[in-house]
Amino acid sequence: IKSISATLKKIQTEQNYSLRIRLERQDELGLLAEEINELIEFIATENFHKAKQQRLLQQKAEQDALTKVWNKERIEQYLRDALERPYAEQTELAVLFVDVDDFKAFNSSYGHAVGDQVLLFITSLLARETGGAVGRIGGDEFLVIIEASEKIQALDGCLTQIETIASHQFVHRGTGQCLPIFFCIGAVRIHFTDDGPMQLTVEELVQLADTAMYQV
């Protein structure tokens, strides 16, 4: 009885549902211990499925339904968190505002299904080439947050590479035809210092990147 009680208390204290009561008897207490172990196994399984369901719900709440990258709220929260990190943890950051050129006309010419393919292609391309966090903030608008120093230092070449790939490597799945995709990218680099907290808000920083995109 003391062994059963001790194991149950340990499970409660540590929230460790991998613990089990040692089965050393064949009498009523042994049967009770076995039934308790089965109950613990049931609880552990239920907790696992609940945790998995919660993660899926959280993921859905943060994801864009089509492209599976982050949605507007999540990417802006990521940027907000990045701006609030201690300066010792980072020295610079880049924000990209990406807008596909004439996307409505593209949809009209090739259909929305092909337009969806384009958006999936672009999000994959942005994530792969920049190594940053990608979020869809509008129908054909994306925000990219880059924190890797080597990617920021080579940003101009990275953007040129993205434009080259987009204009030559998108293939229409139905016909095999190569369709060029063009877009404008506005980039803002942030250099962190020890002078004080970042003065720009997330909204102001996104607006700067948006303005840079229109200048492009």
C-alpha positions as a Python dict, from the first residue, in 0.01 Angstrom:
ca = {
    (1, 'I'): (0, 0, 0),
    (2, 'K'): (286, 237, 87),
    (3, 'S'): (450, 161, -251),
    (4, 'I'): (126, 234, -437),
    (5, 'S'): (74, 556, -240),
    (6, 'A'): (433, 671, -297),
    (7, 'T'): (411, 612, -672),
    (8, 'L'): (82, 801, -701),
    (9, 'K'): (220, 1094, -502),
    (10, 'K'): (529, 1104, -724),
    (11, 'I'): (314, 1106, -1037),
    (12, 'Q'): (109, 1392, -893),
    (13, 'T'): (415, 1593, -789),
    (14, 'E'): (622, 1544, -1104),
    (15, 'Q'): (333, 1515, -1352),
    (16, 'N'): (524, 1217, -1489),
    (17, 'Y'): (276, 967, -1628),
    (18, 'S'): (548, 728, -1741),
    (19, 'L'): (581, 604, -1382),
    (20, 'R'): (422, 271, -1296),
    (21, 'I'): (360, 70, -978),
    (22, 'R'): (584, -235, -949),
    (23, 'L'): (381, -554, -973),
    (24, 'E'): (523, -791, -711),
    (25, 'R'): (210, -965, -582),
    (26, 'Q'): (-59, -1192, -720),
    (27, 'D'): (-325, -1118, -457),
    (28, 'E'): (-587, -844, -439),
    (29, 'L'): (-323, -572, -389),
    (30, 'G'): (-138, -694, -698),
    (31, 'L'): (-463, -680, -897),
    (32, 'L'): (-531, -330, -764),
    (33, 'A'): (-180, -216, -864),
    (34, 'E'): (-232, -356, -1215),
    (35, 'E'): (-565, -174, -1252),
    (36, 'I'): (-407, 150, -1130),
    (37, 'N'): (-129, 109, -1388),
    (38, 'E'): (-392, 66, -1660),
    (39, 'L'): (-564, 382, -1539),
    (40, 'I'): (-234, 574, -1546),
    (41, 'E'): (-173, 449, -1901),
    (42, 'F'): (-521, 568, -2004),
    (43, 'I'): (-463, 913, -1849),
    (44, 'A'): (-120, 942, -2016),
    (45, 'T'): (-271, 856, -2355),
    (46, 'E'): (-554, 1104, -2308),
    (47, 'N'): (-310, 1377, -2206),
    (48, 'F'): (-96, 1306, -2513),
    (49, 'H'): (-394, 1335, -2749),
    (50, 'K'): (-518, 1652, -2577),
    (51, 'A'): (-174, 1811, -2599),
    (52, 'K'): (-150, 1713, -2966),
    (53, 'Q'): (-494, 1858, -3035),
    (54, 'Q'): (-401, 2181, -2858),
    (55, 'R'): (-84, 2208, -3067),
    (56, 'L'): (-283, 2155, -3386),
    (57, 'L'): (-538, 2418, -3284),
    (58, 'Q'): (-260, 2661, -3196),
    (59, 'Q'): (-92, 2588, -3527),
    (60, 'K'): (-415, 2651, -3718),
    (61, 'A'): (-468, 2976, -3531),
    (62, 'E'): (-121, 3095, -3637),
    (63, 'Q'): (-109, 2961, -3994),
    (64, 'D'): (-234, 3093, -4322),
    (65, 'A'): (-485, 2835, -4444),
    (66, 'L'): (-349, 2808, -4800),
    (67, 'T'): (27, 2851, -4778),
    (68, 'K'): (77, 2714, -4423),
    (69, 'V'): (320, 2995, -4341),
    (70, 'W'): (238, 3224, -4050),
    (71, 'N'): (-60, 3456, -4075),
    (72, 'K'): (-49, 3834, -4027),
    (73, 'E'): (-101, 3827, -3650),
    (74, 'R'): (165, 3564, -3587),
    (75, 'I'): (439, 3713, -3808),
    (76, 'E'): (384, 4056, -3655),
    (77, 'Q'): (406, 3904, -3306),
    (78, 'Y'): (730, 3734, -3409),
    (79, 'L'): (867, 4070, -3522),
    (80, 'R'): (751, 4233, -3199),
    (81, 'D'): (931, 3967, -2996),
    (82, 'A'): (1246, 4013, -3206),
    (83, 'L'): (1250, 4387, -3141),
    (84, 'E'): (1215, 4331, -2767),
    (85, 'R'): (1499, 4079, -2730),
    (86, 'P'): (1811, 4190, -2537),
    (87, 'Y'): (2059, 4367, -2764),
    (88, 'A'): (2332, 4122, -2664),
    (89, 'E'): (2140, 3849, -2847),
    (90, 'Q'): (2142, 4015, -3190),
    (91, 'T'): (2307, 4296, -3381),
    (92, 'E'): (2085, 4337, -3684),
    (93, 'L'): (1761, 4230, -3845),
    (94, 'A'): (1601, 4265, -4187),
    (95, 'V'): (1234, 4300, -4275),
    (96, 'L'): (1108, 4233, -4626),
    (97, 'F'): (770, 4341, -4764),
    (98, 'V'): (688, 4135, -5073),
    (99, 'D'): (406, 4211, -5318),
    (100, 'V'): (329, 4006, -5629),
    (101, 'D'): (291, 4219, -5942),
    (102, 'D'): (-49, 4215, -6115),
    (103, 'F'): (-165, 3908, -5925),
    (104, 'K'): (-534, 3973, -6000),
    (105, 'A'): (-457, 3977, -6371),
    (106, 'F'): (-256, 3657, -6330),
    (107, 'N'): (-556, 3490, -6164),
    (108, 'S'): (-783, 3614, -6439),
    (109, 'S'): (-554, 3477, -6711),
    (110, 'Y'): (-469, 3138, -6561),
    (111, 'G'): (-736, 3074, -6296),
    (112, 'H'): (-734, 3079, -5917),
    (113, 'A'): (-596, 2726, -5893),
    (114, 'V'): (-279, 2837, -6071),
    (115, 'G'): (-276, 3149, -5857),
    (116, 'D'): (-275, 2927, -5548),
    (117, 'Q'): (20, 2735, -5693),
    (118, 'V'): (203, 3065, -5737),
    (119, 'L'): (150, 3162, -5373),
    (120, 'L'): (277, 2824, -5254),
    (121, 'F'): (578, 2855, -5484),
    (122, 'I'): (658, 3203, -5354),
    (123, 'T'): (635, 3115, -4985),
    (124, 'S'): (860, 2814, -5037),
    (125, 'L'): (1107, 3026, -5235),
    (126, 'L'): (1117, 3304, -4975),
    (127, 'A'): (1169, 3063, -4686),
    (128, 'R'): (1442, 2867, -4866),
    (129, 'E'): (1643, 3159, -5000),
    (130, 'T'): (1621, 3396, -4702),
    (131, 'G'): (1629, 3143, -4420),
    (132, 'G'): (1386, 3373, -4241),
    (133, 'A'): (1036, 3359, -4096),
    (134, 'V'): (766, 3408, -4361),
    (135, 'G'): (412, 3533, -4307),
    (136, 'R'): (125, 3605, -4544),
    (137, 'I'): (-26, 3941, -4451),
    (138, 'G'): (-262, 3986, -4746),
    (139, 'G'): (-384, 3815, -5061),
    (140, 'D'): (-55, 3852, -5247),
    (141, 'E'): (153, 4025, -4979),
    (142, 'F'): (415, 3865, -4756),
    (143, 'L'): (637, 3969, -4470),
    (144, 'V'): (977, 3808, -4414),
    (145, 'I'): (1187, 3850, -4099),
    (146, 'I'): (1557, 3765, -4141),
    (147, 'E'): (1783, 3736, -3836),
    (148, 'A'): (2080, 3532, -3963),
    (149, 'S'): (2372, 3772, -3998),
    (150, 'E'): (2520, 3603, -4306),
    (151, 'K'): (2185, 3628, -4487),
    (152, 'I'): (2150, 3997, -4400),
    (153, 'Q'): (2504, 4074, -4516),
    (154, 'A'): (2430, 3906, -4851),
    (155, 'L'): (2078, 4047, -4878),
    (156, 'D'): (2116, 4223, -5215),
    (157, 'G'): (2240, 3907, -5381),
    (158, 'C'): (1969, 3706, -5207),
    (159, 'L'): (1693, 3930, -5343),
    (160, 'T'): (1838, 3914, -5693),
    (161, 'Q'): (1846, 3535, -5669),
    (162, 'I'): (1482, 3525, -5557),
    (163, 'E'): (1373, 3743, -5850),
    (164, 'T'): (1570, 3533, -6098),
    (165, 'I'): (1426, 3204, -5974),
    (166, 'A'): (1070, 3342, -5968),
    (167, 'S'): (1093, 3467, -6325),
    (168, 'H'): (1232, 3142, -6466),
    (169, 'Q'): (1140, 2841, -6252),
    (170, 'F'): (766, 2839, -6184),
    (171, 'V'): (610, 2559, -6387),
    (172, 'H'): (235, 2527, -6438),
    (173, 'R'): (152, 2174, -6318),
    (174, 'G'): (-120, 2117, -6572),
    (175, 'T'): (66, 2215, -6891),
    (176, 'G'): (432, 2210, -6790),
    (177, 'Q'): (455, 2568, -6915),
    (178, 'C'): (705, 2798, -6742),
    (179, 'L'): (524, 3112, -6625),
    (180, 'P'): (731, 3409, -6508),
    (181, 'I'): (638, 3560, -6173),
    (182, 'F'): (735, 3917, -6091),
    (183, 'F'): (711, 4097, -5761),
    (184, 'C'): (851, 4393, -5572),
    (185, 'I'): (1043, 4357, -5248),
    (186, 'G'): (1095, 4640, -5003),
    (187, 'A'): (1377, 4576, -4754),
    (188, 'V'): (1458, 4748, -4425),
    (189, 'R'): (1771, 4670, -4224),
    (190, 'I'): (1775, 4732, -3850),
    (191, 'H'): (2107, 4774, -3670),
    (192, 'F'): (2074, 4728, -3294),
    (193, 'T'): (2282, 4936, -3054),
    (194, 'D'): (2324, 4965, -2677),
    (195, 'D'): (2188, 5320, -2672),
    (196, 'G'): (1841, 5221, -2559),
    (197, 'P'): (1524, 5037, -2658),
    (198, 'M'): (1416, 5018, -3020),
    (199, 'Q'): (1217, 5331, -3099),
    (200, 'L'): (1026, 5193, -3397),
    (201, 'T'): (705, 5002, -3340),
    (202, 'V'): (616, 4694, -3544),
    (203, 'E'): (357, 4894, -3735),
    (204, 'E'): (608, 5168, -3819),
    (205, 'L'): (870, 4917, -3929),
    (206, 'V'): (625, 4731, -4154),
    (207, 'Q'): (518, 5066, -4300),
    (208, 'L'): (883, 5150, -4378),
    (209, 'A'): (923, 4817, -4559),
    (210, 'D'): (593, 4878, -4742),
    (211, 'T'): (711, 5225, -4850),
    (212, 'A'): (1041, 5077, -4970),
    (213, 'M'): (846, 4821, -5171),
    (214, 'Y'): (648, 5098, -5346),
    (215, 'Q'): (973, 5281, -5421),
    (216, 'V'): (1099, 4964, -5587),
}
